[in-house]
Every structure is written in C-alpha cells, then in structure tokens.
Amino acid sequence: MVNVLRGDIIRKLPNGYVKGKPLSQFEAISFREQAVSGINYYIKVSAGSDRYIHVKIHRNRNHVAKVMDVQIGKTLADPIAAF
C-alpha cells in the first residue's frame, strides 16, 4: 500500500523534507490497524538515512485508500499510535 501511494505520501511531507536528503529508501517497517468506517492504517516507513515517518492511510469500505496524514521526525523505536 505504501508503494502504491508513495507519490501521495511525498506530497503530504513538509516542503524541503525531501530536498535536504533524498528518499534513498521507502519501505514499510511495521503497522497497526484501527477499525472505523473502513480501516485506518498507521504505518512506520523507513525513508533512508536513519529517518522514519509515520503515515495514516484510510481505506474505505470500497477498498479505496487515501493518505490522511504524515508525521516526520520519528525513530525506529517510536511506537505507532493513532493520530
């Protein structure tokens, strides 16, 4: 899901986040789910150079996925929590 929505995730990142250090890696490391009117996925993504982001993706009942939010400045040890 992260690879399919990569462009949408990058557009949600703050201006300049990618310019300083290109995304040498873009890989989902772990995730959790929250059942709502559909499913919210909270995904830890490795962005390379020891950088991690958390991504919230909502998949509705018709299985259409949309990037809802992105958090930067995360570490590998940070827990994935709802946001």
N, C-alpha and C positions, 0 to 999 in steps of 0.2 A: 504494500500500500504506500509506503514511503517513497519508493522509486517511481511509482505512477504519479504521485502528487508532488514530486520534487520541485518542479517549477513554481507551484502554488506556495510551497513551504518557503522557498527562497524569497518570493515576493513579500512574504509576511515578516521577514527579517528586517531589522532596522537598517537604514541607509548606512553604508560604509562597513557593515559587518563582513561582507564577502570581499570587499576591496583590499582590506588590510592583509588578510590571509585567505587565499582561495580555498574553496572546499575540496581538499585533497581526498576526502573520504566522505561518504554519505550513506551510512549503514545503520539500520535499526538494531539497537543493542538489547532492549527489553521494553515491555509494555504492560499496561493494565487496561482492563475494560470496565465501563460503567454502563449498566443497562438503563436507558432512558426511553424516550420515544424514538427508538433506534438504538444505536450503541455509540458511546464516546470512547475513543481510544486515546490513551495518554502514552506517548512513545518517546523513549530516550534514543536520540540519534547521535552517533559519533560523526562530527564534522571535520575530523582530521586535526592534526597539530594539537592533540590533547584537549580539544574543545568539544563540548557536548551541548545539545539543545534539547528541550522538551517540546513536543508537538502535540496539540489536541486536534484530533480528526473526528468529525461526526459522520457516521454512516446511517442514513435514514432507512426506513422500512423497505424502501425500493432499492436498497443497496447502492445508493448514490453517496459517495464520500466527498466531504468538503473540509478543508483546513480551517479550523476555527481560531486558533491562537498558537503562538510560538513563544517560548521563554528561552532566553540566552543566558550565558554565564553559569551554566550547570557543570557539575563534575560527574565523574563515573560513580562516585559514592552517593550522590544526591538521590533520595528516594523519589519515585514517580508519584506525584499526588495530583488530585483533581485541581484544576484551575480554570 
